[in-house]
Amino acid sequence: MRANGRWVGCQPAILSWSPAGQPGPVPRCGAAHPDFFIFESLPGAGAVLAPRLLAPFGSQRERYANAEEVRTYSGIAPVTKRSKKRKWVHFRWACPKVLRQSPHEWAGHSIAHSLWARSYYQQQRERGKGHHAAVRGLAFQMDSHRFPCWKDRVAYDERREQISGGARQTKLTARCSRRCDNPVEIFVDTL
């Protein structure tokens, strides 16, 4: 593990930071990390969410083998239980709450900044999902983009992701570019 004194000293401040708190130390500590540019490049991450998205990853590339391990640790992945005849899926309660909250907030912000995220969100809403269920699903999917960027130490580029995402992702973005004339319509939610 490569220790960066400023980052290790700031990490508890990032993990314990809440939206009601003072965001002063968060951007400073995040910018000190060598991988900060990756998370800063994510659509909708911004100066406050980027360090919070970076916190569960850290610098140890061998810590996670794949995106599924990150999703499970951070609480984004649901718990699936099976018996011989039944299968049920439920919310993951046993996880660090701020690590589950940060990707959810980021996914919500990315809807306004990413064509792919916007189209995925709209698709989920059309399937009858509520706002938060659609955002949770988006957060789950977006870890498939966040993890390889971190693992390979490259900044996020939506054009590259659309090419590597194959026909399904290209179809989503093409569908959205035809139908999403007004991005505000996405944020309308009925309670």
N, CA, C and O of each residue as an XYZ file, in Angstrom:
764
protein
N       0.845     -1.194      0.000
C       0.000      0.000      0.000
C       0.876      1.238      0.000
O       1.805      1.359      0.798
N       0.576      2.134     -0.884
C       1.309      3.390     -0.933
C       0.621      4.374     -0.004
O      -0.533      4.741     -0.223
N       1.321      4.795      1.021
C       0.716      5.707      2.002
C       0.929      7.147      1.575
O       2.049      7.570      1.290
N      -0.123      7.862      1.539
C      -0.059      9.289      1.275
C      -0.529      9.962      2.553
O      -1.725      9.950      2.847
N       0.367     10.540      3.307
C       0.070     11.055      4.637
C      -1.115     11.994      4.691
O      -1.951     11.894      5.588
N      -1.193     12.909      3.733
C      -2.318     13.854      3.754
C      -3.635     13.146      3.511
O      -4.634     13.470      4.154
N      -3.661     12.173      2.584
C      -4.908     11.483      2.273
C      -5.347     10.604      3.437
O      -6.516     10.639      3.821
N      -4.430      9.810      4.012
C      -4.790      8.926      5.113
C      -5.306      9.745      6.281
O      -6.257      9.337      6.948
N      -4.694     10.895      6.542
C      -5.149     11.750      7.635
C      -6.506     12.365      7.368
O      -7.230     12.674      8.314
N      -6.873     12.552      6.120
C      -8.142     13.189      5.772
C      -9.277     12.191      5.590
O     -10.444     12.582      5.636
N      -8.970     10.925      5.385
C     -10.011      9.959      5.058
C     -11.129      9.896      6.096
O     -12.290      9.849      5.690
N     -10.868      9.892      7.407
C     -11.993      9.886      8.353
C     -12.895     11.107      8.205
O     -14.104     11.005      8.411
N     -12.330     12.258      7.852
C     -13.157     13.454      7.659
C     -14.099     13.267      6.471
O     -15.238     13.731      6.506
N     -13.634     12.592      5.422
C     -14.465     12.359      4.251
C     -15.577     11.379      4.583
O     -16.726     11.586      4.194
N     -15.242     10.306      5.306
C     -16.241      9.298      5.618
C     -17.274      9.787      6.613
O     -18.416      9.328      6.594
N     -16.894     10.706      7.478
C     -17.848     11.180      8.476
C     -18.549     12.466      8.054
O     -19.377     12.987      8.802
N     -18.234     12.983      6.878
C     -18.834     14.225      6.406
C     -20.288     13.994      6.055
O     -20.631     12.956      5.488
N     -21.134     14.927      6.377
C     -22.545     14.828      6.003
C     -22.934     16.098      5.265
O     -22.282     17.129      5.426
N     -23.996     16.040      4.450
C     -24.399     17.228      3.683
C     -24.695     18.433      4.558
O     -24.567     19.568      4.100
N     -25.089     18.212      5.809
C     -25.386     19.341      6.687
C     -24.114     19.954      7.268
O     -24.153     21.064      7.798
N     -22.970     19.237      7.175
C     -21.710     19.716      7.746
C     -21.035     20.737      6.857
O     -21.549     21.107      5.802
N     -19.877     21.185      7.301
C     -19.086     22.132      6.520
C     -18.243     21.364      5.515
O     -17.447     20.521      5.927
N     -18.377     21.615      4.217
C     -17.634     20.844      3.228
C     -16.197     21.302      3.021
O     -15.554     20.835      2.080
N     -15.671     22.178      3.838
C     -14.331     22.720      3.645
C     -13.226     21.699      3.483
O     -12.506     21.770      2.487
N     -13.037     20.734      4.408
C     -11.904     19.824      4.276
C     -12.080     18.759      3.203
O     -11.092     18.173      2.762
N     -13.295     18.496      2.777
C     -13.525     17.398      1.848
C     -12.828     17.618      0.504
O     -12.051     16.756      0.093
N     -13.066     18.723     -0.199
C     -12.385     18.904     -1.478
C     -10.863     18.981     -1.359
O     -10.145     18.505     -2.238
N     -10.367     19.588     -0.262
C      -8.919     19.676     -0.087
C      -8.294     18.294      0.043
O      -7.282     18.011     -0.599
N      -8.882     17.431      0.862
C      -8.336     16.095      1.072
C      -8.456     15.249     -0.185
O      -7.533     14.509     -0.526
N      -9.581     15.353     -0.873
C      -9.772     14.571     -2.085
C      -8.763     14.931     -3.157
O      -8.218     14.050     -3.821
N      -8.512     16.209     -3.330
C      -7.572     16.647     -4.368
C      -6.152     16.189     -4.087
O      -5.339     16.123     -5.008
N      -5.833     15.872     -2.844
C      -4.491     15.411     -2.499
C      -4.253     13.967     -2.924
O      -3.100     13.546     -3.018
N      -5.295     13.206     -3.182
C      -5.143     11.799     -3.551
C      -4.716     11.684     -5.012
O      -5.217     12.422     -5.860
N      -3.793     10.764     -5.319
C      -3.316     10.643     -6.706
C      -4.381     10.175     -7.703
O      -4.234     10.413     -8.902
N      -5.440      9.522     -7.242
C      -6.497      9.053     -8.144
C      -7.692      9.999     -8.215
O      -8.718      9.654     -8.801
N      -7.571     11.170     -7.634
C      -8.706     12.089     -7.589
C      -9.200     12.469     -8.982
O     -10.401     12.652     -9.179
N      -8.300     12.589     -9.943
C      -8.690     12.993    -11.303
C      -9.696     12.017    -11.915
O     -10.523     12.420    -12.733
N      -9.636     10.746    -11.532
C     -10.566      9.740    -12.061
C     -11.983     10.063    -11.607
O     -12.912     10.093    -12.413
N     -12.136     10.303    -10.319
C     -13.466     10.505     -9.754
C     -14.000     11.908    -10.043
O     -15.211     12.124    -10.079
N     -13.102     12.843    -10.245
C     -13.506     14.189    -10.632
C     -14.064     14.205    -12.054
O     -14.878     15.062    -12.398
N     -13.617     13.241    -12.886
C     -14.065     13.182    -14.274
C     -15.438     12.517    -14.436
O     -16.018     12.568    -15.520
N     -15.959     11.902    -13.387
C     -17.260     11.230    -13.472
C     -18.372     12.253    -13.670
O     -18.331     13.322    -13.061
N     -19.354     11.957    -14.498
C     -20.414     12.943    -14.767
C     -21.241     13.239    -13.522
O     -21.811     12.334    -12.913
N     -21.299     14.510    -13.154
C     -22.095     14.936    -12.013
C     -21.422     14.773    -10.666
O     -22.047     15.050     -9.642
N     -20.163     14.331    -10.622
C     -19.503     14.083     -9.334
C     -19.206     15.387     -8.599
O     -19.562     15.517     -7.427
N     -18.578     16.335     -9.239
C     -18.303     17.617     -8.604
C     -17.245     17.542     -7.523
O     -16.661     16.488     -7.276
N     -17.008     18.675     -6.883
C     -15.935     18.794     -5.895
C     -16.258     18.082     -4.589
O     -15.339     17.665     -3.884
N     -17.525     17.931     -4.248
C     -17.875     17.307     -2.971
C     -18.122     15.810     -3.129
O     -17.690     15.040     -2.272
N     -18.788     15.372     -4.175
C     -19.076     13.951     -4.342
C     -17.856     13.148     -4.791
O     -17.749     11.970     -4.451
N     -16.949     13.742     -5.532
C     -15.779     13.002     -6.019
C     -14.958     12.395     -4.874
O     -14.621     11.214     -4.955
N     -14.618     13.142     -3.810
C     -13.889     12.508     -2.708
C     -14.701     11.428     -1.996
O     -14.140     10.435     -1.532
N     -16.004     11.613     -1.909
C     -16.837     10.605     -1.253
C     -16.940      9.339     -2.097
O     -17.082      8.246     -1.549
N     -16.871      9.467     -3.417
C     -16.865      8.295     -4.287
C     -15.513      7.596     -4.261
O     -15.432      6.380     -4.438
N     -14.466      8.357     -4.044
C     -13.115      7.822     -3.990
C     -12.835      7.073     -2.687
O     -12.060      6.116     -2.685
N     -13.443      7.487     -1.592
C     -13.126      6.953     -0.265
C     -13.177      5.424     -0.165
O     -12.250      4.849      0.404
N     -14.197      4.731     -0.680
C     -14.189      3.276     -0.529
C     -13.135      2.576     -1.382
O     -12.761      1.441     -1.088
N     -12.654      3.228     -2.424
C     -11.666      2.603     -3.296
C     -10.257      2.697     -2.739
O      -9.545      1.694     -2.677
N      -9.845      3.895     -2.333
C      -8.489      4.083     -1.823
C      -7.448      3.892     -2.901
O      -7.705      4.170     -4.072
N      -6.266      3.416     -2.515
C      -5.149      3.261     -3.441
C      -4.789      1.808     -3.718
O      -4.015      1.537     -4.636
N      -5.325      0.875     -2.956
C      -4.962     -0.537     -3.114
C      -5.771     -1.169     -4.250
O      -6.946     -1.491     -4.072
N      -5.151     -1.343     -5.400
C      -5.841     -1.901     -6.559
C      -6.196     -3.373     -6.350
O      -7.145     -3.865     -6.961
N      -5.463     -4.074     -5.508
C      -5.732     -5.497     -5.285
C      -6.870     -5.730     -4.276
O      -7.260     -6.876     -4.052
N      -7.398     -4.680     -3.675
C      -8.461     -4.828     -2.680
C      -9.741     -5.410     -3.284
O     -10.394     -6.248     -2.662
N     -10.099     -4.971     -4.487
C     -11.311     -5.450     -5.157
C     -10.928     -6.106     -6.472
O     -10.136     -5.561     -7.241
N     -11.497     -7.286     -6.726
C     -11.226     -7.991     -7.979
C     -12.153     -7.525     -9.100
O     -11.783     -7.563    -10.273
N     -13.368     -7.082     -8.733
C     -14.328     -6.677     -9.751
C     -15.317     -5.678     -9.153
O     -15.301     -5.405     -7.953
N     -16.170     -5.145    -10.013
C     -17.137     -4.128     -9.580
C     -18.156     -4.705     -8.608
O     -18.672     -3.978     -7.759
N     -18.454     -5.986     -8.713
C     -19.435     -6.612     -7.815
C     -18.974     -6.546     -6.357
O     -19.792     -6.346     -5.459
N     -17.687     -6.710     -6.118
C     -17.167     -6.620     -4.748
C     -17.331     -5.211     -4.191
O     -17.638     -5.046     -3.010
N     -17.132     -4.205     -5.017
C     -17.320     -2.813     -4.586
C     -18.795     -2.564     -4.280
O     -19.128     -1.945     -3.269
N     -19.669     -3.044     -5.148
C     -21.113     -2.873     -4.940
C     -21.572     -3.532     -3.643
O     -22.382     -2.968     -2.908
N     -21.055     -4.720     -3.366
C     -21.453     -5.437     -2.159
C     -20.954     -4.712     -0.920
O     -21.708     -4.526      0.035
N     -19.683     -4.297     -0.923
C     -19.114     -3.611      0.235
C     -19.824     -2.290      0.505
O     -20.110     -1.960      1.656
N     -20.107     -1.542     -0.546
C     -20.716     -0.231     -0.354
C     -22.228     -0.296     -0.145
O     -22.837      0.718      0.197
N     -22.846     -1.453     -0.339
C     -24.267     -1.591     -0.066
C     -25.169     -1.278     -1.242
O     -26.389     -1.222     -1.082
N     -24.602     -1.074     -2.414
C     -25.412     -0.787     -3.594
C     -26.079     -2.067     -4.100
O     -27.221     -2.041     -4.558
N     -25.358     -3.178     -4.014
C     -25.909     -4.451     -4.480
C     -26.964     -4.955     -3.496
O     -26.730     -4.947     -2.287
N     -28.106     -5.387     -3.990
C     -29.120     -5.945     -3.088
C     -28.714     -7.338     -2.614
O     -27.815     -7.958     -3.183
N     -29.372     -7.818     -1.585
C     -29.139     -9.160     -1.069
C     -30.141    -10.090     -1.740
O     -31.343     -9.824     -1.733
N     -29.647    -11.176     -2.317
C     -30.516    -12.159     -2.957
C     -30.483    -13.436     -2.133
O     -29.413    -13.970     -1.844
N     -31.655    -13.921     -1.759
C     -31.765    -15.184     -1.015
C     -32.584    -16.156     -1.846
O     -33.548    -15.782     -2.514
N     -32.171    -17.413     -1.783
C     -32.865    -18.442     -2.559
C     -33.105    -19.671     -1.687
O     -32.284    -20.038     -0.846
N     -34.230    -20.275     -1.912
C     -34.482    -21.607     -1.380
C     -34.789    -22.484     -2.587
O     -34.583    -22.058     -3.723
N     -35.265    -23.675     -2.368
C     -35.508    -24.563     -3.506
C     -36.546    -24.003     -4.472
O     -36.392    -24.118     -5.688
N     -37.599    -23.397     -3.934
C     -38.692    -22.949     -4.791
C     -38.852    -21.434     -4.861
O     -39.596    -20.930     -5.702
N     -38.175    -20.719     -4.004
C     -38.385    -19.265     -3.943
C     -37.082    -18.496     -4.073
O     -35.999    -18.993     -3.763
N     -37.227    -17.281     -4.538
C     -36.098    -16.352     -4.619
C     -36.631    -14.988     -4.223
O     -37.677    -14.571     -4.719
N     -35.935    -14.283     -3.340
C     -36.343    -12.939     -2.988
C     -35.122    -12.047     -2.852
O     -34.046    -12.479     -2.437
N     -35.323    -10.801     -3.212
C     -34.263     -9.799     -3.225
C     -34.676     -8.672     -2.292
O     -35.814     -8.204     -2.339
N     -33.748     -8.235     -1.440
C     -34.072     -7.120     -0.548
C     -32.882     -6.181     -0.388
O     -31.758     -6.489     -0.784
N     -33.163     -5.059      0.189
C     -32.211     -3.976      0.417
C     -31.079     -4.464      1.331
O     -31.329     -5.226      2.265
N     -29.853     -4.037      1.073
C     -28.714     -4.419      1.911
C     -28.573     -3.426      3.059
O     -28.218     -2.267      2.843
N     -28.851     -3.880      4.275
C     -28.784     -3.008      5.449
C     -27.400     -3.010      6.084
O     -26.975     -1.986      6.618
N     -26.690     -4.123      6.041
C     -25.398     -4.243      6.714
C     -24.281     -3.699      5.825
O     -23.627     -4.453      5.104
N     -24.071     -2.392      5.882
C     -23.012     -1.752      5.105
C     -22.771     -0.362      5.683
O     -23.619      0.166      6.404
N     -21.623      0.233      5.373
C     -21.409      1.631      5.783
C     -22.393      2.542      5.048
O     -22.384      2.599      3.818
N     -23.222      3.239      5.777
C     -24.321      4.009      5.179
C     -23.841      5.105      4.235
O     -24.444      5.318      3.183
N     -22.764      5.804      4.593
C     -22.290      6.898      3.728
C     -21.746      6.344      2.413
O     -21.796      7.025      1.389
N     -21.227      5.111      2.432
C     -20.731      4.511      1.196
C     -21.882      4.078      0.290
O     -21.707      3.975     -0.924
N     -23.046      3.827      0.864
C     -24.226      3.523      0.053
C     -24.880      4.819     -0.428
O     -25.408      4.877     -1.539
N     -24.843      5.839      0.396
C     -25.490      7.112      0.068
C     -24.768      7.846     -1.058
O     -25.414      8.424     -1.933
N     -23.456      7.829     -1.044
C     -22.683      8.603     -2.025
C     -22.934      8.176     -3.468
O     -23.196      9.043     -4.302
N     -22.868      6.872     -3.815
C     -23.175      6.497     -5.201
C     -24.619      6.790     -5.588
O     -24.899      7.091     -6.749
N     -25.533      6.707     -4.632
C     -26.936      7.024     -4.903
C     -27.072      8.504     -5.257
O     -27.751      8.851     -6.224
N     -26.432      9.374     -4.482
C     -26.471     10.814     -4.784
C     -25.801     11.108     -6.114
O     -26.298     11.907     -6.908
N     -24.664     10.454     -6.353
C     -23.938     10.678     -7.603
C     -24.785     10.256     -8.801
O     -24.833     10.960     -9.810
N     -25.454      9.106     -8.691
C     -26.299      8.641     -9.792
C     -27.410      9.655    -10.061
O     -27.740      9.921    -11.216
N     -27.984     10.217     -9.002
C     -29.016     11.232     -9.180
C     -28.504     12.463     -9.893
O     -29.195     13.028    -10.740
N     -27.279     12.887     -9.550
C     -26.692     14.058    -10.212
C     -26.268     13.742    -11.647
O     -26.318     14.615    -12.514
N     -25.855     12.508    -11.900
C     -25.357     12.164    -13.230
C     -26.461     12.182    -14.282
O     -26.167     12.287    -15.473
N     -27.716     12.082    -13.874
C     -28.831     12.096    -14.827
C     -28.816     13.377    -15.655
O     -29.127     13.355    -16.846
N     -28.455     14.482    -15.028
C     -28.425     15.768    -15.743
C     -27.147     15.958    -16.557
O     -27.089     16.846    -17.407
N     -26.115     15.132    -16.309
C     -24.820     15.347    -16.953
C     -24.435     14.263    -17.956
O     -23.492     14.443    -18.727
N     -25.148     13.147    -17.953
C     -24.772     12.031    -18.813
C     -25.976     11.572    -19.628
O     -27.038     11.287    -19.074
N     -25.807     11.503    -20.913
C     -26.882     11.055    -21.788
C     -27.250      9.605    -21.493
O     -28.429      9.253    -21.470
N     -26.240      8.763    -21.266
C     -26.496      7.364    -20.962
C     -27.259      7.215    -19.644
O     -28.217      6.446    -19.570
N     -26.846      7.940    -18.610
C     -27.522      7.868    -17.310
C     -28.969      8.335    -17.428
O     -29.871      7.733    -16.845
N     -29.182      9.396    -18.176
C     -30.526      9.924    -18.369
C     -31.425      8.891    -19.059
O     -32.573      8.695    -18.661
N     -30.897      8.238    -20.089
C     -31.704      7.257    -20.813
C     -31.990      6.028    -19.960
O     -33.089      5.477    -20.018
N     -31.009      5.590    -19.167
C     -31.229      4.439    -18.287
C     -32.297      4.769    -17.239
O     -33.185      3.961    -16.968
N     -32.196      5.960    -16.659
C     -33.173      6.399    -15.658
C     -34.580      6.432    -16.265
O     -35.535      5.937    -15.666
N     -34.693      7.007    -17.432
C     -36.004      7.077    -18.092
C     -36.549      5.694    -18.389
O     -37.744      5.446    -18.230
N     -35.689      4.800    -18.816
C     -36.111      3.435    -19.110
C     -36.665      2.762    -17.849
O     -37.685      2.075    -17.910
N     -36.002      2.956    -16.722
C     -36.469      2.357    -15.469
C     -37.803      2.954    -15.029
O     -38.682      2.242    -14.544
N     -37.943      4.252    -15.201
C     -39.207      4.900    -14.836
C     -40.351      4.401    -15.711
O     -41.463      4.202    -15.222
N     -40.090      4.198    -16.985
C     -41.117      3.675    -17.888
C     -41.511      2.248    -17.535
O     -42.625      1.820    -17.835
N     -40.618      1.521    -16.910
C     -40.918      0.156    -16.470
C     -41.680      0.130    -15.148
O     -41.979     -0.940    -14.619
N     -41.991      1.304    -14.621
C     -42.794      1.379    -13.410
C     -42.015      1.523    -12.123
O     -42.614      1.483    -11.048
N     -40.716      1.688    -12.184
C     -39.904      1.874    -10.976
C     -40.122      3.278    -10.436
O     -40.338      4.219    -11.200
N     -40.066      3.414     -9.117
C     -40.119      4.721     -8.490
C     -38.811      5.463     -8.699
O     -37.839      4.893     -9.194
N     -38.787      6.738     -8.321
C     -37.590      7.555     -8.518
C     -36.366      6.942     -7.840
O     -35.334      6.760     -8.486
N     -36.466      6.621     -6.546
C     -35.290      6.122     -5.816
C     -34.882      4.730     -6.283
O     -33.690      4.423     -6.313
N     -35.826      3.892     -6.643
C     -35.486      2.576     -7.179
C     -34.735      2.722     -8.506
O     -33.776      1.993     -8.762
N     -35.164      3.649     -9.336
C     -34.484      3.884    -10.614
C     -33.083      4.444    -10.385
O     -32.145      4.064    -11.087
N     -32.931      5.338     -9.416
C     -31.607      5.904     -9.120
C     -30.694      4.835     -8.530
O     -29.510      4.790     -8.865
N     -31.222      3.970     -7.655
C     -30.410      2.872     -7.106
C     -29.950      1.942     -8.217
O     -28.800      1.503     -8.224
N     -30.841      1.639     -9.158
C     -30.459      0.808    -10.296
C     -29.390      1.471    -11.139
O     -28.474      0.811    -11.630
N     -29.509      2.766    -11.304
C     -28.499      3.519    -12.055
C     -27.158      3.489    -11.327
O     -26.117      3.316    -11.961
N     -27.169      3.654    -10.013
C     -25.925      3.592     -9.233
C     -25.275      2.224     -9.393
O     -24.055      2.124     -9.523
N     -26.080      1.181     -9.383
C     -25.575     -0.182     -9.574
C     -24.901     -0.306    -10.936
O     -23.804     -0.856    -11.042
N     -25.551      0.201    -11.972
C     -24.991      0.123    -13.317
C     -23.749      0.997    -13.485
O     -22.809      0.620    -14.185
N     -23.749      2.162    -12.842
C     -22.637      3.089    -13.038
C     -21.360      2.624    -12.359
O     -20.276      3.104    -12.691
N     -21.469      1.694    -11.409
C     -20.250      1.113    -10.845
C     -19.497      0.303    -11.889
O     -18.289      0.099    -11.769
N     -20.203     -0.156    -12.906
C     -19.534     -0.855    -14.008
C     -18.647      0.097    -14.797
O     -17.743     -0.348    -15.505
N     -18.889      1.402    -14.687
C     -18.045      2.401    -15.338
C     -16.977      2.919    -14.379
O     -15.836      3.154    -14.777
N     -17.350      3.093    -13.131
C     -16.442      3.670    -12.138
C     -15.287      2.720    -11.823
O     -14.140      3.158    -11.737
N     -15.569      1.433    -11.649
C     -14.540      0.481    -11.265
C     -13.425      0.330    -12.300
O     -12.255      0.418    -11.928
N     -13.736      0.102    -13.603
C     -12.640     -0.040    -14.571
C     -11.785      1.225    -14.700
O     -10.579      1.138    -14.932
N     -12.399      2.385    -14.552
C     -11.605      3.625    -14.603
C     -10.589      3.640    -13.463
O      -9.424      3.983    -13.662
N     -11.041      3.267    -12.274
C     -10.150      3.240    -11.114
C      -9.080      2.163    -11.272
O      -7.905      2.406    -10.996
N      -9.483      0.980    -11.713
C      -8.550     -0.144    -11.843
C      -7.460      0.171    -12.867
O      -6.296     -0.170    -12.655
N      -7.828      0.821    -13.976
C      -6.875      1.118    -15.049
C      -6.231      2.493    -14.933
O      -5.375      2.846    -15.743
N      -6.635      3.271    -13.933
C      -6.126      4.631    -13.704
C      -6.342      5.539    -14.919
O      -5.419      6.212    -15.376
N      -7.569      5.545    -15.429
C      -7.912      6.426    -16.547
C      -9.135      7.251    -16.173
O     -10.003      6.786    -15.435
N      -9.200      8.459    -16.675
C     -10.345      9.332    -16.428
C     -11.552      8.809    -17.196
O     -11.401      8.163    -18.233
N     -12.741      9.087    -16.691
C     -13.981      8.660    -17.332
C     -14.203      9.464    -18.603
O     -14.038     10.684    -18.612
N     -14.576      8.777    -19.672
C     -14.904      9.418    -20.944
C     -16.163      8.740    -21.478
O     -16.133      7.565    -21.845
N     -17.258      9.477    -21.518
C     -18.538      8.882    -21.908
C     -18.510      8.344    -23.330
O     -19.150      7.331    -23.614
N     -17.791      8.991    -24.219
C     -17.704      8.485    -25.599
C     -17.043      7.107    -25.632
O     -17.503      6.214    -26.344
N     -15.973      6.933    -24.869
C     -15.293      5.640    -24.805
C     -16.212      4.583    -24.188
O     -16.244      3.440    -24.645
N     -16.949      4.965    -23.160
C     -17.856      4.030    -22.498
C     -18.988      3.603    -23.434
O     -19.424      2.453    -23.393
N     -19.461      4.514    -24.270
C     -20.528      4.165    -25.210
C     -20.027      3.171    -26.247
O     -20.760      2.271    -26.655
N     -18.784      3.331    -26.671
C     -18.222      2.415    -27.657
C     -18.012      1.043    -27.030
O     -18.352      0.028    -27.638
N     -17.452      0.998    -25.814
C     -17.181     -0.282    -25.172
C     -18.437     -0.932    -24.613
O     -18.452     -2.138    -24.369
N     -19.498     -0.144    -24.406
C     -20.742     -0.687    -23.870
C     -21.521     -1.523    -24.854
O     -22.448     -2.229    -24.458
N     -21.178     -1.466    -26.113
C     -21.823     -2.293    -27.109
C     -23.162     -1.758    -27.567
O     -23.504     -0.594    -27.355
N     -23.907     -2.644    -28.202
C     -25.165     -2.252    -28.842
C     -26.215     -1.793    -27.836
O     -26.980     -0.873    -28.124
N     -26.262     -2.424    -26.654
C     -27.301     -2.066    -25.688
C     -27.148     -0.620    -25.228
O     -28.125      0.127    -25.163
N     -25.908     -0.231    -24.909
C     -25.691      1.126    -24.438
C     -25.891      2.137    -25.560
O     -26.455      3.206    -25.327
N     -25.446      1.824    -26.764
C     -25.642      2.711    -27.895
C     -27.134      2.897    -28.171
O     -27.579      3.999    -28.492
N     -27.901      1.816    -28.044
C     -29.344      1.885    -28.252
C     -29.995      2.784    -27.202
O     -30.898      3.560    -27.516
N     -29.529      2.677    -25.940
C     -30.071      3.525    -24.875
C     -29.827      4.997    -25.159
O     -30.744      5.811    -25.054
N     -28.592      5.346    -25.519
C     -28.276      6.751    -25.739
C     -28.958      7.284    -26.995
O     -29.375      8.442    -27.021
N     -29.079      6.459    -28.035
C     -29.770      6.912    -29.246
C     -31.242      7.152    -28.941
O     -31.830      8.123    -29.417
N     -31.831      6.273    -28.153
C     -33.235      6.415    -27.770
C     -33.441      7.705    -26.984
O     -34.427      8.413    -27.190
N     -32.519      8.004    -26.092
C     -32.652      9.194    -25.262
C     -32.441     10.456    -26.085
O     -33.135     11.452    -25.880
N     -31.500     10.425    -27.005
C     -31.252     11.634    -27.788
C     -32.458     11.983    -28.663
O     -32.674     13.152    -28.985
N     -33.240     10.977    -29.046
C     -34.458     11.246    -29.824
C     -35.578     11.765    -28.934
O     -36.359     12.614    -29.363
N     -35.674     11.266    -27.691
C     -36.844     11.533    -26.862
C     -36.613     12.572    -25.773
O     -37.586     13.138    -25.276
N     -35.377     12.850    -25.381
C     -35.107     13.743    -24.246
C     -34.863     15.167    -24.714
O     -33.743     15.669    -24.616
N     -35.870     15.804    -25.206
C     -35.705     17.191    -25.616
C     -35.634     18.112    -24.410
O     -34.964     19.144    -24.456
N     -36.313     17.754    -23.339
C     -36.365     18.592    -22.149
C     -35.869     17.799    -20.942
O     -36.627     16.990    -20.407
N     -34.602     17.999    -20.481
C     -34.068     17.225    -19.369
C     -34.829     17.426    -18.065
O     -34.726     16.587    -17.170
N     -35.584     18.505    -17.928
C     -36.303     18.772    -16.689
C     -37.383     17.723    -16.445
O     -37.702     17.426    -15.293
N     -37.952     17.158    -17.510
C     -39.017     16.198    -17.337
C     -38.585     14.966    -16.559
O     -39.437     14.264    -16.014
N     -37.299     14.684    -16.491
C     -36.790     13.526    -15.780
C     -36.959     13.675    -14.278
O     -37.181     12.683    -13.583
N     -36.858     14.878    -13.771
C     -36.860     15.084    -12.330
C     -38.262     15.176    -11.734
O     -38.398     15.284    -10.516
N     -39.289     15.135    -12.548
C     -40.651     15.166    -12.031
C     -40.932     13.822    -11.383
O     -40.781     12.782    -12.024
N     -41.341     13.829    -10.116
C     -41.555     12.587     -9.392
C     -42.852     12.690     -8.607
O     -43.132     13.714     -7.984
N     -43.631     11.640     -8.641
C     -44.854     11.608     -7.837
C     -44.596     10.786     -6.602
O     -44.035      9.693     -6.680
N     -44.994     11.297     -5.478
C     -44.758     10.579     -4.219
C     -45.906      9.690     -3.869
O     -45.871      9.014     -2.841
